């Protein structure tokens, strides 16, 4: 932006040409999807009124398919486990960390319901991860999430006095769950996790607008059936603790495994010394 501002002061026509190039690249009819949420029967010319926006544009080309984010990942995004970054910032006095690893990249993946329940379980208040991080004050906030469009899974630690200790505690928690060292009350855990997911599905469509937008995304953008949510919820209800542990092993454990995850840390300058310790946690041993 600083460079653009400098050029704008001396060569405004050059900036205009650059912006025009961007505009022509983005605003093509073959890229458009338009969602109108209304009682269409009460509108005058609900289709023809859009002609003003496409006047002068080439409308002869076929509509281009929506491309998944996973298909646009850089080489680094496709080959995780080789990158770790620490960015000191003077404007903060705590630390933030995010680890990223391979996840699920299809809405039809049979392992998705189990992974969703596993994430809901690990994110639960008073759950094992909460007791390991928030309880002892290792992090004010943490969050595990999966992004199907990119095919990645992420674990985030926010406002931690020491990101290394929080990361290590989270890793130990996952390992203890899988090894059986940490006792799990299956029935109560699954009921709470499933209830959390059902509540999320319900709150996403509280209004007519939200319901219409959700339908648009699933039908037009993702090409999913109209009853996708209902079918997914039925599968979620059938998940048992064995499947949850399998999902944790396959997708969550790699977030803390050397050679399988990328790590990004932002911290106060005084906390830079955690860098070497964190790097040791995620860097594969040299043979």
N, C-alpha and C positions, 0 to 999 in steps of 0.2 A: 504493500500500500504506500509506503514511503517513496518507493521508486516511481510508482504511478503518479503520485502527487507532484514529484519533481518534473516528470515528463509533461504532465498536464499544464504546468506553469509555463513551459517553454515551447512545447509541441502539442497543443491540444488536438489537432487533427489526427495525429498518430494514435492517441488514446481512443478517439472516436472510431477509427478504423479497426482497432483491436476489439473494441466492444461490439462493433457491428459483426465482426467475424464470430465472436462468441454467440451473439444473438442468432445468427443464421445457422450455427451448428446445433443449438438447443431447440429452437422453435421451428420444428418441422412437423407437418401434419401427420406423417407416418409414425411419429413418437407420441401423439396425443392420446390421452384417455381423459374423458370429461365425465364427472359425476355430478348429477343434478338431483338433490334431495328435496322433493316438493310434491304437492298434489298436481301432477303434470296436466291433468284435464282442465285445471283452472288457469293454466298459462296460455298466453297468446303467442303462437309460433315458438314453442319450446326448442325446436331444432333450427329453424331458419334464422332466429335471432342471433345465432352464433356465426352467421355468415360474415359479419363485420370483422371478426377476428381472423378469419382465414382468407379474406379478400387478397388476391395477389399471390397467394401461396400455391404451390403445386400439390393438388389433391389427387393426382393420378396414381401415386405409389401405394403399394400394399402396406397395411399396418404392420409395423415391426413387432416381433415378439418381445415380451418382457424378459430381460436377461438377469439371471440370478447374480447376486453379489459374489458368490463363490467363483463364478466364471471370470470375474474381473480382479481377483486377488493378485497382488504382486508376487514375485518369486519368494519373497520373505513370508508372505501370508500363506503360501502353499507348502512351504517347508519350515515348519515351526521347530523350535528347540535349539536354535543357533543364535538367538539374539537376547541381549539383556542391556537395559539402559537405566542409568540413574541421572536424574535432572535436579540439581540443587536449585532452590528458589529462596531468595531472601525474604519474600513476602509471607512465608509461612513458618510456623514453629512446630509442625508435626509432619508425619509422613503418610504417603499414599502409595499403594502398590496394586498392580493388576497383572495377573498371569493369564496367558491365553494358550489353549491347546485345541487339538482336533475334536470336533463334536459330531453332531448329526446334521446332514445337509438335505434331508427330505422329510416332508410332512407325512409321508406314508411309511417311514421307517418303523418297523415293528418294535424297535427298542425305545421309541420316543415316549410312550406313556410311562414306562418305568423310570426313564431319566427325569421326566417332569415331576413325578412323585418324589424321587430322590432329591432333586433340587429344592422342592417345597419343604421336605423334611430337614435338610441342612440349613435352610434359611429361616426356619421357625424360631420365634422368640422362645427362650428357655429350652431350645433344642441343644444338641451336643456342640455345634459350632458356636452358638451364642454363649454357652457356658464356658467355652474355651477362650473366646476372644472378648466379648462384651463384658462378661461377668468379672474377670480379673482386671479389666481396664486396658487390655492390649489393643483395642480398636473401638472407636465410638460407633462405627458402622461397617458392616461387611455385606457382601452380596454375591451370590453365585447365579449366573444366568447363561442360557444357551441361545445362540442366534442361528436359526435354521437357514436363513438366507445366505449367510457367510460360511456356514458349516463349522463354526468355532464355538468353543465354550470358554467362559471367562470367570475368574474369581477376583473380586475387588476388595481391597482393604482401605477404609477411609479414616482419616484423622487418628492415626496410630502414633503413640509416643516412640515406637520402635517397630518399623515394618518387618524387620527380620524376626523378632520374637513372635509377632502376630502370625507371620507366614509359617514359622516353625510349629507353633501351637496348632494351627489349622491342619498342617500336614500330619502331625501326630494324631489328631482326632480322627482323620480319615483312615489312617493305618490301624488305629485301635478298633474302629468300627468293623473293618474288614477282617481283622485277626480274631475278633471275638473277645478282646480284652475289655471292650466297653459293652455293657449289657444294654440290650434294646428291648423295650416292651412293644412288641410288634403291633398288636391290635390298636393300642392307643395312638401310636406313632402314625400308622397308616391312616387312621380315621382323621387325625388332625391335618395331615398333609393333603389328603383328598378333599377335605372340607375347605382348605385354603385355596386349592385349585378351582373348586366349584364356585367359590366366592369371586375369584378373579374373572372367571368366564362370565359371571352374572354382572359384575360391575363394569365390564367392558362394553355392555350393551344396555345401559340404563335408560337411554333416551332414544327417540326415533332416529335422530341423526347418527348416533353411535351404532345402532343396529344396521342402518343402511350402509354406513361406511364399512363396517365389518363384512357385510355381505358383498360389497363391491370388491374389497381387497381379496377375499377368498375366491370369488367367482372370476373376476376379470384379471387380477394380478397373479394369483397363485393357482388358478384353474382347479380349485377344490370343489367337491360336491357341497350342496347347500346344507346338508345334514352333517357336515364334517365335525363340528363341535360336539354334537350329541353322540356321534359314534366314538369320538375320542374320549369323552367322559365315561362312556360305558367300559372302554378298555382300561381306563385309569382305575375304575372301581374294582377291577379284577386283579390288580397288581398285588403281589405278596412281597414279604420282606426279602425273600431270596432274590427276586428280580430287582429289588431296590439296591441290594448290595452288589449285584452284578453290574448294574448301571454305574454305581459309585466306582467300582473297580475299573470298568472300561473307559469311563469318561471323566470322572472327577480326580481319581488318583494321578493320571498323567499331568494334571495341572501342577503337581508338586514333584514330578519325576524328572530327573536330569535327562536332557536330550529330547524331551517331548513337549516342553513348554517355553514360551517367550515371556520375559519378565520386564515390566516397566515400573520404575519407582520415581516418585517426586518427593523431595524432602527438604527440610531446612539444611543450610550449609553445614551446621554442626553435626548432622546425622550422616554425613557422607561415608563415615567409617563402616556403616552397615553394608556398603556396596560389596566389599570383598567377601563377606560372609554369605550374602545372598547369592552371589555368583557361584560360590562353592556348592550351594544347594541345588542349582539348576544346571550346572555345567557337567556334562558327562565325563567320567574319568578317562585319562589318556593311558592306553595300553602300549 
